[in-house]
Amino acid sequence: MSVEKVKAYFEPYGLADKVMEFDVSSATVELASQALHTQPGRIAKTLSFLTKDGSCILVVMAGDKKVDNSKFKAAFGTKAKMPSLEEVAEKVGHKVGGVCPFAIPEEVRVYLDESLKEHETVFPACGSSNSAIELSCEELYRYANAVGWVDVGK
């Protein structure tokens, strides 16, 4: 199970027991904000995109934001193209609904959107459709091994 992979990933940092699992789905921003009793903006949604060479990148952004296609193209030099559900699971190692920037293949690059900085802490998923962890933006950057900050939201 993917959530177990993420817990194992957090073990060396002493954070495995901070991973929350819910009796209800948190697979969408709306469901996650209900499960966590917080506003949608604090949900750190992880979006997958294919690059020109067919590799995959992840962009983590505030749950109440959408990708601005022109900003995305300016930042990454290509149109925002999302992989299929099967490709996401294959390339990232997590199924849609539980995609997160933790315990992923080394070649998958992670970027954090500036929209996250509007919140002191955010809640990214942890590999399953009913899990999350609360992290500051600095912690998220560190534990996601992010390559950098981008501004692709609207």
C-alpha positions as CSV (number, residue, x, y, z in Angstrom):
1,M,0.0,0.0,0.0
2,S,1.3,3.4,-1.0
3,V,0.5,5.1,2.4
4,E,2.8,2.5,4.0
5,K,5.5,3.4,1.6
6,V,5.1,7.1,2.6
7,K,5.2,6.3,6.3
8,A,8.4,4.3,5.7
9,Y,9.8,7.3,3.8
10,F,9.0,9.6,6.8
11,E,10.4,7.1,9.4
12,P,14.0,8.4,9.3
13,Y,12.7,12.0,9.9
14,G,10.6,10.9,12.9
15,L,7.4,11.9,11.1
16,A,5.8,8.6,10.3
17,D,3.3,8.9,13.1
18,K,2.3,12.4,11.9
19,V,0.7,10.8,8.8
20,M,-3.1,10.9,9.4
21,E,-5.5,8.3,7.9
22,F,-9.2,8.9,7.7
23,D,-12.3,6.7,7.7
24,V,-13.6,8.9,4.8
25,S,-12.1,9.7,1.4
26,S,-9.7,12.7,1.1
27,A,-9.2,12.1,-2.7
28,T,-10.3,15.5,-3.8
29,V,-9.6,19.0,-2.4
30,E,-13.3,19.2,-1.3
31,L,-13.2,15.8,0.5
32,A,-9.8,16.5,2.1
33,S,-10.9,19.9,3.4
34,Q,-14.0,18.2,4.9
35,A,-12.0,15.3,6.4
36,L,-9.5,17.8,7.9
37,H,-12.1,20.5,8.9
38,T,-10.1,23.2,7.1
39,Q,-10.4,25.5,4.2
40,P,-9.6,24.2,0.6
41,G,-6.6,26.5,0.3
42,R,-4.7,24.6,2.9
43,I,-5.0,21.3,1.0
44,A,-1.7,20.9,-0.9
45,K,-2.8,19.2,-4.1
46,T,-0.2,17.4,-6.1
47,L,-0.6,17.6,-9.9
48,S,1.3,15.5,-12.4
49,F,2.4,16.8,-15.8
50,L,4.3,15.3,-18.7
51,T,7.3,17.2,-20.1
52,K,8.5,17.4,-23.7
53,D,10.7,14.3,-23.2
54,G,7.9,12.2,-21.7
55,S,9.2,12.4,-18.1
56,C,6.9,13.5,-15.3
57,I,7.0,16.5,-13.0
58,L,4.9,17.2,-9.9
59,V,3.5,20.7,-9.0
60,V,2.2,21.0,-5.5
61,M,-0.2,24.0,-5.2
62,A,-2.9,25.3,-2.9
63,G,-6.2,23.5,-3.3
64,D,-8.2,26.5,-4.1
65,K,-6.0,27.5,-7.1
66,K,-5.9,26.2,-10.7
67,V,-3.1,26.0,-13.2
68,D,-2.7,29.0,-15.4
69,N,-1.7,27.6,-18.8
70,S,0.3,30.6,-19.9
71,K,2.3,30.8,-16.7
72,F,2.9,27.0,-16.8
73,K,4.2,27.3,-20.4
74,A,6.5,30.2,-19.4
75,A,7.9,28.3,-16.4
76,F,8.4,24.9,-18.1
77,G,8.6,25.6,-21.8
78,T,5.7,23.3,-22.7
79,K,2.0,23.1,-22.5
80,A,0.5,21.7,-19.3
81,K,-0.3,18.1,-20.3
82,M,-1.5,15.7,-17.6
83,P,-0.8,12.0,-17.9
84,S,-3.5,9.3,-17.9
85,L,-4.5,7.7,-14.6
86,E,-2.4,4.7,-15.5
87,E,0.6,6.8,-16.4
88,V,0.4,8.7,-13.1
89,A,0.5,5.4,-11.1
90,E,3.3,4.1,-13.2
91,K,5.5,7.2,-13.3
92,V,4.9,8.6,-9.8
93,G,4.2,5.4,-7.8
94,H,0.9,6.7,-6.3
95,K,-2.6,6.5,-7.7
96,V,-4.7,9.6,-8.5
97,G,-6.4,10.7,-5.3
98,G,-3.3,9.9,-3.2
99,V,-0.6,11.5,-5.4
100,C,2.0,13.2,-3.2
101,P,5.6,14.3,-3.5
102,F,6.9,11.7,-1.1
103,A,8.4,8.2,-1.7
104,I,8.5,8.9,-5.5
105,P,11.0,7.8,-8.1
106,E,14.2,9.9,-8.1
107,E,13.7,11.1,-11.6
108,V,10.4,12.8,-10.8
109,R,11.0,16.5,-10.2
110,V,8.9,18.3,-7.6
111,Y,8.0,22.0,-7.8
112,L,6.0,24.0,-5.2
113,D,3.7,26.7,-6.3
114,E,3.9,30.1,-4.6
115,S,0.2,29.8,-3.7
116,L,1.2,27.5,-0.8
117,K,2.9,30.4,0.9
118,E,-0.4,32.0,1.7
119,H,-0.7,29.4,4.5
120,E,1.4,28.7,7.6
121,T,0.8,24.9,7.2
122,V,-0.7,22.8,4.5
123,F,-1.9,19.2,4.1
124,P,-0.5,17.1,1.2
125,A,-1.8,13.6,0.7
126,C,0.4,10.7,1.8
127,G,0.0,8.1,-1.0
128,S,-3.6,7.0,-0.5
129,S,-7.1,8.5,-1.0
130,N,-7.6,8.9,2.7
131,S,-4.4,10.2,4.2
132,A,-2.6,13.5,4.8
133,I,0.2,15.1,6.8
134,E,0.4,18.7,8.1
135,L,3.6,20.5,7.2
136,S,4.9,24.0,7.0
137,C,6.0,25.2,3.5
138,E,9.6,24.9,4.5
139,E,9.0,21.3,5.7
140,L,7.1,20.4,2.5
141,Y,10.0,21.8,0.4
142,R,12.5,19.8,2.3
143,Y,10.7,16.5,2.6
144,A,9.5,16.6,-1.0
145,N,13.0,17.3,-2.2
146,A,11.6,20.1,-4.2
147,V,13.7,21.6,-7.1
148,G,12.2,25.0,-6.6
149,W,9.3,27.4,-6.3
150,V,7.2,28.3,-9.3
151,D,4.2,30.7,-9.9
152,V,1.8,28.8,-12.2
153,G,-1.4,29.2,-10.3
154,K,-4.4,31.5,-10.7
